[in-house]
Amino acid sequence: MKRVVVTGMGAVTPIGLNIEEFWEGLKNGRTGFSEITQFDTTDFKVKVAASVKGFEGKNYMDVKSAKRMELFCQYAVAAAKEALEQSGIQMDQEDPYRVGCAIGSGVGSLQAFEREHKRMLERGPSRINPLLVPLMITNMAAGNVSIQFGLKGKSLNVVTACATGTHSIGEAFRTIQMGDADVMVAGGTESAITPIGIGGFTALTALSSCNDVDRCSIPFDKDRSGFVMGEGAGVVVLEELEHAKERGAHILAEIAGYGATSDAFHITSPAEDGMGAAVAMKNAVRDAGVSPEEVEYINAHGTSTHHNDLFETRAIKLAFGEHAYQMKINSTKSMIGHLLGAAGAVEVIACILQMQNDYIHATVGLQESEDELDLDYMKGNGINKKFNYALTNSLGFGGHNASLLVKKFEGQE
């Protein structure tokens, strides 16, 4: 099968509006947690989120286009623009039907739904915005990115909750492997810091009950109490290796393996033994044709919920056996919170940035773990370390498990 490489990356995150700022934040252990300002939280138990700061859609597209997009779509377009610019792809020199898009979102625009529901109650159903549906539905991220950049190939919208971004990149990887596209613009996007978003996840007891910005998101810590809602987008340009070489592209990394499974267990809880996630990891490693011992680093799903961090630890042990104790494991969510449908895509980018810079970032805020959480979760400071493979996990509500194995690209001229 064809080999697939990454030639561009773009990110909009709570710690930076582009790749350079995001990397500086990761390297320096900067967190993006702050009080929620999008709405009045007086009656809400949760008052902290990881918001994107200083973003203006008009900086990435014309004003008319921005007005016809909700924030989750604007984030996707901004990240895709950065990724495509870095890749150097010139669409007028490509067959547009060989350039596709796979950008997913977990919930689309809750803002549009809330706004128009309020208008309906106050002014009647005849006053609902005619554009409500195309503003709100999740596939409009892929749709708008394709429209903005002229991508006429396969266009996908994967929705697998917290695994959306990883599945999107994985399915784009498979699309190129199987010869259905030369290039795929892939990733995830989300903007769900709204009253119903925060209220709904709070009612589910999934969100952190801690409103201290220094202790709210502490993956693998014994005092963890839930995740912190984040927002943003991560987009990568995936390209068939020979296609990239022919146009002289600078190759950032290679996508080497992809594994996806279902727990078939519970609508919100991961399987307690971690078997579903373990098989996804094993499949990604097997898909790449490498031995488990060659994988030295895992970017964990690491949400800071009690169940996830415990069951994911069990999964890592099941997948790697004694080698698990030799691996470095961290959680990017310790700095940017949980970006839901965008999380996996942003974390793939975090893997590539760390690999390029021979550095593994700390799990910020981690102080002490309980007995069963006995792996190396990168407590304290980041470390300088060369590594050739990075495994990234995403585990979504509904039992969706996805793992990607990223490989350092050798042979760059």
ZIDAGI-V321708 format. One record per backbone hydrogen bond with DSSP energy under -1.0 kcal/mol. NH is the residue of the N-H (numbers start at 0). CO is the residue of the C=O. If there is no record, write none. Layout:
NH & CO
NH & CO
//
This chain:
1 & 176
4 & 238
5 & 252
6 & 236
9 & 234
11 & 232
12 & 15
15 & 12
21 & 17
22 & 18
23 & 19
24 & 20
25 & 21
26 & 22
27 & 23
29 & 24
31 & 334
33 & 48
35 & 46
43 & 40
48 & 33
49 & 228
58 & 55
59 & 56
65 & 61
66 & 62
68 & 65
73 & 69
74 & 70
75 & 71
76 & 72
77 & 73
78 & 74
79 & 75
80 & 76
81 & 77
82 & 78
83 & 79
84 & 80
85 & 81
86 & 82
87 & 83
92 & 89
93 & 90
97 & 94
98 & 95
99 & 182
100 & 153
101 & 184
102 & 155
103 & 186
108 & 135
112 & 108
113 & 109
114 & 110
115 & 111
116 & 112
117 & 113
118 & 114
119 & 115
120 & 116
121 & 117
122 & 118
123 & 119
126 & 123
127 & 124
131 & 128
134 & 130
135 & 131
136 & 132
139 & 136
140 & 137
142 & 138
143 & 139
144 & 140
145 & 141
146 & 142
147 & 143
148 & 144
149 & 145
150 & 145
151 & 95
152 & 98
155 & 100
162 & 159
163 & 160
166 & 162
167 & 163
168 & 164
169 & 165
170 & 166
171 & 167
172 & 168
173 & 169
174 & 170
175 & 171
176 & 172
177 & 173
178 & 175
179 & 174
181 & 97
182 & 97
183 & 237
184 & 99
185 & 235
186 & 101
187 & 233
188 & 103
189 & 231
193 & 191
197 & 193
198 & 194
199 & 195
200 & 196
201 & 197
202 & 198
203 & 199
204 & 201
205 & 200
207 & 226
214 & 211
220 & 217
221 & 367
223 & 220
225 & 303
226 & 205
229 & 337
231 & 189
232 & 11
233 & 187
234 & 9
235 & 185
236 & 7
237 & 183
238 & 4
239 & 181
240 & 2
243 & 239
244 & 240
245 & 241
246 & 242
247 & 244
248 & 243
251 & 5
253 & 406
254 & 3
255 & 404
256 & 404
258 & 402
260 & 400
262 & 398
273 & 270
277 & 273
278 & 274
279 & 275
280 & 276
281 & 277
282 & 278
283 & 279
284 & 280
285 & 281
286 & 282
287 & 283
288 & 285
289 & 284
293 & 290
294 & 291
297 & 327
298 & 390
299 & 329
308 & 304
309 & 305
310 & 306
311 & 307
312 & 308
313 & 309
314 & 310
315 & 311
316 & 312
317 & 313
318 & 314
319 & 315
320 & 316
322 & 319
323 & 320
324 & 321
325 & 322
327 & 295
328 & 375
329 & 297
333 & 330
334 & 331
335 & 331
336 & 332
337 & 227
341 & 338
342 & 339
345 & 341
346 & 342
347 & 343
348 & 344
349 & 345
350 & 346
351 & 347
352 & 348
353 & 349
354 & 350
355 & 351
356 & 352
358 & 353
359 & 382
362 & 377
363 & 361
365 & 362
372 & 369
373 & 371
376 & 374
382 & 359
384 & 357
389 & 405
390 & 296
391 & 403
392 & 298
393 & 401
395 & 399
398 & 395
399 & 395
400 & 260
401 & 393
402 & 258
403 & 391
404 & 256
405 & 389
406 & 253
407 & 387
//
